[in-house]
Amino acid sequence: MEQTDMPLELRLAAVIHLLSSSALRGATFHKTEALRAHLRSVAGQDGLNPYLKSTLQEVLGGWEAVDCHPASISVDCLSLTAPGAHVH
């Protein structure tokens, strides 16, 4: 269920959280759907800085192309993100 009355700041916080979670633990079907919904809502708001609006639309375009299996799950990548971990 999409919240249409969420403040802009809360939606942007949700976008940042979902992007971070997807980067650290992998994208899943439900995270991707939630991210798209928040991005659509924020990018469609009137009065946004044109550069922010353009960036949000570009990011949304990239996430519209992501196809996650409905049964996808997050993975624990803590060992890759812990201080001192090196990935090449």
Secondary structure, DSSP 8 states (H G I E B T S, - for coil): ---SS--HHHHHHHHHHHHHHHHHH---HHHHHHHHHHHHHHHT-TT--HHHHHHHHHHHHHHHT----TT------HHHHSTT----
